[in-house]
Amino acid sequence: MRIRLAALLLIIVMFIAGGQVFAASAEKPKDDRVVKDGMLITLDYTVKTPDGKLIETSKGSRPLQYIHGKKMMIPGLEKELTGMKVGAEKHVTVKPEEGYGKLNPKAVQEVPKEKVPPNALKLGAVLVGTDKNGSPMPMTVREIKEKTVVMDLNHPLAGKTLVFDVKVVDIQPAPPPPTASKSAPPAQPGAPTKPSAPPQK
């Protein structure tokens, strides 16, 4: 009787222990990665105007990648992305002050017509040059005169409220910066995607 009882207790213990092992193995490992400074973020996004007009989307193309905390992203969006996890989605409205800034009426200059690529000689055309720090600087054709072209150095989305729908696709530690050459930062959401040669003074 004692032998049978001992054997039965052993079977019960093994059954319970086995159940615990099975339960533990069934649990998925916890993903503690969050959007924070120094991480390489892969992002799907759609940006629209407040009335629903599409400005740009990553759907149907490659997601956007940037390093969080390196000023590669407009401040209002970067702030809202902080703390999000892989797979998380968010609807974000960004005012001009935290987006591409307010319109500066003084950010206008005239350049000789021959310095502008022929395919950009049309109102609204956007070209991308670089500022003194090597950062991309969009320019929009506002007026075409006989010998000069009036260029607006405000970002095309300056003064606009932007509505984003974003999804964090991946979070990884950022790779070490290149030592031999300096690479340009990735385009921000809403930035021109097909830059032409910039006008020169």
Secondary structure as the mmCIF struct_conf table of DSSP 4:
data_model
#
loop_
_struct_conf.conf_type_id
_struct_conf.id
_struct_conf.beg_label_comp_id
_struct_conf.beg_label_asym_id
_struct_conf.beg_label_seq_id
_struct_conf.end_label_comp_id
_struct_conf.end_label_asym_id
_struct_conf.end_label_seq_id
HELX_RH_AL_P HELX_RH_AL_P1 ARG A 2 ALA A 26
BEND BEND1 GLU A 27 GLU A 27
HELX_LH_PP_P HELX_LH_PP_P1 LYS A 28 LYS A 30
STRN STRN1 VAL A 34 VAL A 34
TURN_TY1_P TURN_TY1_P1 ASP A 37 GLY A 38
STRN STRN2 MET A 39 LYS A 48
TURN_TY1_P TURN_TY1_P2 PRO A 50 ASP A 51
STRN STRN3 LEU A 54 THR A 57
TURN_TY1_P TURN_TY1_P3 LYS A 59 GLY A 60
BEND BEND2 SER A 61 SER A 61
HELX_LH_PP_P HELX_LH_PP_P2 ARG A 62 PRO A 63
STRN STRN4 LEU A 64 ILE A 67
TURN_TY1_P TURN_TY1_P4 HIS A 68 LYS A 71
BEND BEND3 MET A 73 MET A 73
HELX_RH_AL_P HELX_RH_AL_P2 PRO A 75 LEU A 81
TURN_TY1_P TURN_TY1_P5 THR A 82 GLY A 83
STRN STRN5 LYS A 85 LYS A 85
TURN_TY1_P TURN_TY1_P6 VAL A 86 GLY A 87
STRN STRN6 GLU A 89 VAL A 94
HELX_RH_3T_P HELX_RH_3T_P1 PRO A 96 GLU A 98
TURN_TY1_P TURN_TY1_P7 GLY A 99 TYR A 100
TURN_TY1_P TURN_TY1_P8 PRO A 105 LYS A 106
STRN STRN7 VAL A 108 PRO A 112
HELX_RH_3T_P HELX_RH_3T_P2 LYS A 113 LYS A 115
BEND BEND4 VAL A 116 VAL A 116
HELX_RH_3T_P HELX_RH_3T_P3 PRO A 118 ALA A 120
BEND BEND5 LYS A 122 LYS A 122
TURN_TY1_P TURN_TY1_P9 LEU A 123 GLY A 124
STRN STRN8 VAL A 126 THR A 130
TURN_TY1_P TURN_TY1_P10 LYS A 132 ASN A 133
BEND BEND6 GLY A 134 GLY A 134
STRN STRN9 PRO A 136 ILE A 144
BEND BEND7 GLU A 146 LYS A 147
STRN STRN10 THR A 148 ASP A 152
BEND BEND8 ASN A 154 ASN A 154
TURN_TY1_P TURN_TY1_P11 PRO A 156 GLY A 159
STRN STRN11 LEU A 162 PRO A 173
HELX_LH_PP_P HELX_LH_PP_P3 ALA A 174 PRO A 178
BEND BEND9 THR A 179 SER A 181
HELX_LH_PP_P HELX_LH_PP_P4 LYS A 182 GLN A 188
TURN_TY1_P TURN_TY1_P12 PRO A 189 GLY A 190
BEND BEND10 ALA A 191 ALA A 191
BEND BEND11 THR A 193 LYS A 194
HELX_LH_PP_P HELX_LH_PP_P5 ALA A 197 PRO A 199
#
